Amino acid sequence: MKTLIQHVQLVTMNATRDVFPDGYLIIQDTRIVALGAMENLTEELSHFDKVIDGEQGILMPGMINTHTHIGMVPFRSLGDDVPDRLRRFLFPLEQHMTKELAYHSGKYAIAEMQLAGVTSFMDMYYFEDELAKATAEMGSRGILGETIIDFPTCDAQEPHGGLAYAENYIPKWLGNPLITPAIAPHAPNTNSQEALEKTTMLAEKYDVPVSLHVAEMDYEVQYFMDKYGLTPVGYLHKIGFLSPRVIAAHCIFLTDDDIELLKITGTKVAHCIGANTKSAKGVARIQDLLAAGVPVGLGTDGPSSGNTLDLFTQMKLFANFHKTTLKDRGAFPAVEIVALATNGGAEVLGLSKEVGSLEVGKQADVVLVETKSVNMFPNFDPYAVLVYSGNASNVEMVYINGRCVVEKKQLVQQSLSSLQQNLQAEMSEFKKRAMELAD
């Protein structure tokens, strides 16, 4: 299958940030085989199986969500303004999560991401085998980590039971072109040192990524300071946990020494500005992390924490909060923020050789953002339009691995209404429990 997308504002996000105001891109099967200015397109249109007129929309790399929990759509809008929401609602209700509910939640969450131009994501939740199946069926690119935590859960009857689950789950998905299995201890304060050390051994055994929440909670920071005289990052370094395979989510409370440790160990950071500020936790030191050479990507957190799973929201919030915190309107120009949502995320997830920019030879994870809607005119700077004007409703078309999954703002292979109905049907018992806790 050979596809030509022409007459687009081509935003490559390559190393030199090439932009072609009137450009084209050619997809052959799963990969990008050519791109550039329209004036240099010499191949006859009859040579293509499909020709798409982009009508001067912005063609960009698929966006990459570096931290989320796709099984948690049922929690969205529940107790949003309750201070101790994690322990009052989330932990208790997760005991009633089923593999069927997680599966249907996963498919719905992936649909939301696809419709918003998110083509790759890193997940941390329970029943990850079911969520991997959901991801494969939806045709998205996912890294899916089974949660490890120090109490019995919905998919493990004993503390740290996720380790045994991961041992069975990971080998099933190794080598899959779209799915990368992973392992995800919940946080350093919700796991024993032994569990964290076993996590490292398991990750090294199968050569898979690791993700966990780090330095997200003030009480987490206080716990490690009181018990060890260390920060959470310092503790993880002391036990030999940090490494290039580790993706540390949040990292709100970092010291200068923490940033240096992340740098020297090659640990990467998933920044979830929406969830962090909604919960009034704070704004992470992203400018300092990037200056130190620590890879950073954007994440939405789960649909219960940040409520939306699109990166347009995160890019806009990132700009507003970081400029305000730094008291510098010039901090983080729009091009740098788009980079965090694309090739920055690819670097964090270890996918930068395959996705994150539009370049010949890379996988065809491509998003067309239309510029005809009222909020998209005029367009002096495509980066500024994406960050400050655009939203998920402007996503016109999405290709993942060379396959069209969104066309004319609609899912191609799936019915959104059917996905919602299936999830709604599985939520009846969950909703009953949720209402009991809310009373």
C-alpha positions in Angstrom: 0.0 0.0 0.0 1.5 3.3 -1.1 -0.1 6.6 0.2 0.6 10.2 -0.7 -0.4 13.0 1.7 0.1 16.3 -0.2 -0.4 20.0 0.3 0.3 20.1 4.0 2.3 22.2 6.4 4.9 19.5 7.1 6.2 19.8 10.6 9.0 17.2 10.7 10.3 17.6 14.3 13.6 16.3 13.0 17.0 17.4 14.3 17.0 20.6 12.3 13.3 21.2 12.8 12.6 21.3 9.1 9.2 22.7 8.1 7.7 22.6 4.6 4.9 25.2 4.2 3.5 23.3 1.2 4.8 19.8 1.6 4.1 16.1 1.0 4.8 12.8 2.7 4.7 9.3 1.2 3.9 6.1 3.2 4.9 2.7 1.8 3.3 0.0 3.9 4.4 0.8 7.5 7.2 3.3 6.8 7.8 6.8 5.6 9.6 6.6 2.3 9.7 10.2 1.1 8.8 13.7 2.2 9.6 17.3 1.3 8.3 20.4 -0.6 5.5 19.9 -3.1 7.7 21.4 -5.8 10.0 18.5 -5.5 7.3 15.8 -5.8 8.0 14.2 -9.2 6.2 10.9 -8.9 2.9 10.6 -10.9 -0.3 10.5 -8.8 -1.3 7.3 -10.6 1.6 5.5 -8.9 -0.2 5.7 -5.5 -2.9 3.5 -4.1 -4.3 6.5 -2.1 -3.8 10.2 -2.5 -4.9 12.6 0.3 -5.2 16.3 -0.1 -4.2 17.8 3.3 -5.7 21.2 2.4 -2.9 23.0 4.2 -3.5 21.2 7.5 -0.5 20.6 9.8 1.1 17.2 9.2 3.1 16.2 12.3 4.5 13.1 14.0 2.1 11.2 16.2 2.1 12.5 19.7 3.5 10.3 22.6 1.9 10.0 26.0 4.7 8.9 28.4 2.5 8.2 31.4 -1.1 7.1 31.8 -3.4 4.5 33.3 -5.8 3.4 30.5 -7.8 1.0 32.7 -9.1 4.0 34.8 -11.7 5.6 32.6 -14.4 4.4 35.0 -12.9 6.7 37.7 -13.1 9.9 35.6 -15.1 12.7 37.3 -15.3 10.8 40.6 -14.3 12.7 43.7 -12.2 15.2 41.6 -12.1 17.8 44.4 -11.5 15.4 47.4 -8.1 16.1 49.0 -7.2 12.4 49.7 -8.7 11.0 46.6 -6.1 8.3 46.1 -6.9 6.5 49.4 -10.5 7.4 49.7 -11.7 6.4 46.2 -9.0 5.0 44.0 -7.3 2.3 46.1 -10.6 1.0 47.5 -12.4 0.9 44.2 -9.5 -0.7 42.4 -10.2 -3.8 44.5 -13.4 -4.2 42.4 -11.7 -3.8 39.0 -12.1 -6.8 36.8 -10.2 -7.9 33.7 -13.3 -7.2 31.6 -13.7 -3.7 32.9 -10.0 -3.0 32.5 -10.1 -4.3 28.9 -13.1 -2.2 27.8 -11.7 0.9 29.6 -8.4 0.3 27.8 -10.1 0.3 24.4 -12.1 3.4 25.2 -9.0 5.2 26.5 -7.0 4.3 23.4 -9.9 5.5 21.1 -9.7 8.9 23.0 -6.0 9.1 22.4 -6.2 8.1 18.8 -8.9 10.8 18.1 -6.5 13.3 19.7 -3.5 12.3 17.7 -1.7 10.2 20.3 -0.2 7.2 18.6 2.1 5.8 21.3 1.7 5.6 25.1 3.2 4.2 28.3 0.6 2.5 30.6 0.8 1.5 34.2 -2.1 -0.5 35.6 -3.5 -4.0 36.5 -4.5 -6.8 34.2 -1.9 -5.6 31.7 -2.3 -8.7 29.6 -5.9 -7.6 28.9 -4.8 -4.1 28.2 -2.1 -5.3 25.8 -4.9 -7.2 23.9 -7.0 -4.0 23.9 -4.0 -2.0 22.5 -3.3 -4.6 19.8 -6.9 -4.7 18.7 -7.0 -0.9 18.5 -3.8 -0.8 16.5 -1.9 1.6 18.8 1.7 1.5 19.9 1.9 0.8 23.6 4.4 0.1 26.4 2.3 -1.6 29.1 3.6 -2.1 32.6 2.1 -4.3 35.2 1.8 -2.6 38.6 3.7 -3.8 41.6 2.4 -2.6 45.0 2.7 -3.7 48.7 -0.9 -4.9 49.2 -3.2 -7.4 47.5 -4.8 -6.1 44.4 -7.6 -6.9 41.9 -5.2 -9.2 39.9 -3.0 -10.5 42.6 -3.9 -12.0 46.0 -0.8 -11.1 47.8 1.4 -8.1 48.3 3.8 -7.5 45.4 1.9 -10.1 43.4 2.3 -8.1 40.3 5.9 -9.5 40.1 4.5 -13.0 39.4 1.9 -11.6 37.1 4.6 -9.8 35.1 6.7 -13.0 34.9 3.9 -14.7 33.1 2.7 -11.6 31.1 5.9 -10.2 29.7 7.1 -13.2 27.6 3.7 -13.4 25.8 4.3 -10.0 24.2 8.0 -9.9 23.5 8.7 -9.2 19.9 5.3 -7.8 19.1 5.6 -4.9 16.5 3.3 -2.6 18.5 3.3 -3.9 22.1 6.2 -3.7 24.5 5.6 -5.4 27.8 7.0 -3.6 30.9 7.0 -3.7 34.7 5.8 -0.8 36.9 6.3 -0.7 40.6 3.7 1.9 41.9 6.2 4.0 43.8 9.2 3.7 46.0 7.2 4.2 49.2 4.6 1.6 48.2 7.1 -1.2 47.5 9.7 -2.9 49.6 13.4 -2.7 48.7 13.2 -6.5 47.9 10.3 -5.9 45.5 12.2 -3.1 43.8 15.3 -5.2 43.4 13.3 -8.1 42.0 11.7 -5.6 39.6 15.2 -4.7 38.3 16.2 -8.3 37.9 13.0 -9.1 36.0 13.4 -6.1 33.7 17.0 -7.0 33.0 16.1 -10.6 32.3 13.6 -9.7 29.6 15.2 -6.4 28.6 12.0 -4.4 29.1 11.3 -0.8 30.4 10.4 0.1 34.0 8.1 2.9 35.1 7.1 4.2 38.5 5.8 7.3 40.3 8.7 9.2 41.9 8.8 12.3 44.1 5.2 12.9 43.4 3.8 13.2 47.0 5.1 15.4 49.8 4.5 12.6 52.3 6.6 10.3 50.1 9.5 12.8 50.3 9.1 13.1 54.1 9.0 9.3 54.6 12.3 8.8 52.9 13.9 11.7 54.6 12.7 10.5 58.1 13.7 6.9 57.5 16.8 7.1 55.4 17.9 10.7 55.4 17.5 10.5 51.6 15.2 11.8 48.9 13.2 9.2 47.0 15.6 9.6 44.0 18.5 9.3 46.4 17.0 6.1 47.8 16.4 4.6 44.4 20.0 5.4 43.4 21.4 3.9 46.6 19.6 0.5 46.0 20.8 0.5 42.3 17.4 0.9 40.8 17.9 3.9 38.5 19.0 3.2 35.0 18.3 4.1 31.3 15.4 1.7 31.3 13.6 3.5 34.1 10.9 6.1 33.3 10.2 8.2 36.4 6.8 9.7 36.4 6.1 13.2 37.9 9.3 14.0 39.7 7.8 17.2 41.2 10.0 17.4 44.3 13.6 17.3 43.1 16.8 18.7 44.5 19.8 19.6 42.5 21.4 16.4 43.6 18.4 14.4 42.4 18.6 16.0 39.0 22.3 15.0 38.8 21.5 11.5 39.8 18.9 11.2 37.1 21.4 12.5 34.6 24.3 10.2 35.5 22.0 7.1 35.6 20.3 7.9 32.3 16.9 7.8 34.0 14.1 9.5 32.1 11.1 11.6 33.2 7.4 11.6 32.3 6.0 15.1 33.1 2.3 15.3 33.8 1.6 19.0 34.3 -2.2 18.6 34.1 -2.5 16.1 36.9 0.2 17.7 39.0 -1.4 21.1 39.0 -5.0 19.8 39.3 -4.0 18.0 42.5 -2.2 21.1 43.7 1.1 19.2 44.1 3.4 21.6 42.2 5.3 22.2 39.0 8.3 20.0 38.3 11.7 21.6 37.5 11.6 20.7 33.8 13.8 23.6 32.6 16.6 22.4 35.0 16.1 18.7 34.0 16.4 19.5 30.3 19.4 21.8 30.9 21.1 18.8 32.7 20.4 16.6 29.7 17.7 14.4 31.3 15.2 13.2 28.7 11.7 14.5 29.4 8.3 13.7 27.7 4.7 14.7 28.4 2.2 12.5 30.0 -1.5 12.9 30.8 -1.5 10.6 33.8 -4.7 8.6 34.1 -8.2 9.7 33.0 -9.0 9.9 36.7 -6.1 12.2 37.5 -5.8 14.6 34.5 -9.3 13.8 33.1 -8.3 14.1 29.5 -5.9 11.9 27.5 -4.9 14.3 24.9 -1.5 16.2 24.7 -3.0 19.4 23.3 -4.3 20.0 26.8 -0.9 19.2 28.3 1.0 21.4 25.9 -1.1 24.4 26.7 -1.0 23.8 30.4 2.8 23.2 30.2 3.2 26.6 28.5 1.0 28.5 30.9 2.3 27.0 34.2 6.0 26.9 33.3 6.1 30.5 32.0 4.2 31.6 35.1 6.4 29.7 37.5 9.6 30.9 35.8 8.1 34.4 35.3 9.4 34.4 31.8 7.1 34.7 28.8 10.0 33.6 26.5 10.6 30.4 28.4 9.8 27.2 26.4 9.0 28.5 22.9 6.2 26.6 21.2 8.6 24.5 19.1 10.2 23.2 22.3 6.8 22.2 23.7 5.8 20.3 20.5 9.2 18.6 20.7 8.3 17.3 24.2 5.0 15.9 22.9 6.7 14.1 20.0 10.4 13.3 19.8 10.9 14.0 23.5 8.3 11.4 24.4 9.9 9.0 21.9 13.3 9.3 23.6 11.7 8.8 27.0 10.0 5.6 25.9 13.1 4.3 24.0 11.3 4.6 20.6 13.2 7.5 19.0 14.8 5.3 16.3 11.3 4.4 15.0 8.9 7.3 15.8 8.8 10.9 17.2 9.7 12.7 14.0 8.8 12.6 10.3 11.9 11.2 8.6 12.5 8.7 5.8 12.8 5.2 7.2 10.8 5.8 10.3 7.5 4.1 11.2 4.5 6.0 9.7 3.0 7.3 12.9 1.5 10.5 11.4 -1.2 13.0 12.4 -3.0 15.6 10.2 -4.4 18.6 12.2 -6.8 20.6 10.1 -6.6 24.4 10.1 -10.0 25.2 8.8 -11.8 25.4 12.1 -12.5 28.8 13.7 -9.8 28.4 16.3 -7.0 27.7 13.8 -7.0 30.9 11.8 -4.8 32.7 11.0 -1.7 30.5 11.1 1.6 32.5 11.3 3.4 29.8 13.2 2.3 26.1 13.1 4.1 25.4 16.4 2.2 28.2 18.1 -1.1 27.0 16.5 -0.6 23.5 17.9 0.3 24.6 21.4 -1.9 27.7 22.0 -4.9 27.3 19.6 -5.3 23.6 18.8 -7.3 21.0 20.6 -8.2 17.3 20.1 -11.2 18.2 17.9 -8.8 19.6 15.2 -7.3 16.1 14.6 -8.4 15.2 11.1 -6.5 12.0 10.4 -4.2 9.6 12.2 -1.9 6.8 10.9 -0.2 4.4 13.2 2.4 2.0 11.8 1.1 2.9 8.3 -2.5 2.1 9.1 -5.2 4.7 9.1 -7.0 4.6 12.4 -8.7 8.0 12.2 -10.2 9.6 9.1 -12.4 12.7 8.9 -12.2 12.9 12.7 -13.8 9.5 13.1 -12.4 6.1 14.1 -11.9 3.9 11.0 -11.9 0.4 12.4 -13.9 0.9 15.6 -17.2 2.5 16.6 -16.8 5.0 19.4 -20.5 4.5 20.5 -20.0 0.7 20.7 -16.8 1.1 22.7 -18.7 3.4 25.1 -21.7 1.1 25.4 -19.4 -1.9 26.1 -17.7 0.0 28.8 -20.9 1.3 30.3 -22.2 -2.3 30.5 -19.2 -3.4 32.5 -19.4 -0.5 34.9 -22.7 -1.3 36.7 -21.2 -2.9 39.8 -18.3 -0.5 39.8 -20.7 2.5 39.7 -22.7 1.1 42.6 -19.5 0.8 44.8 -18.4 4.3 43.7 -21.7 5.8 44.8 -21.5 4.1 48.2 -18.0 5.6 48.8 -19.2 9.0 47.6 -22.1 9.1 50.2 
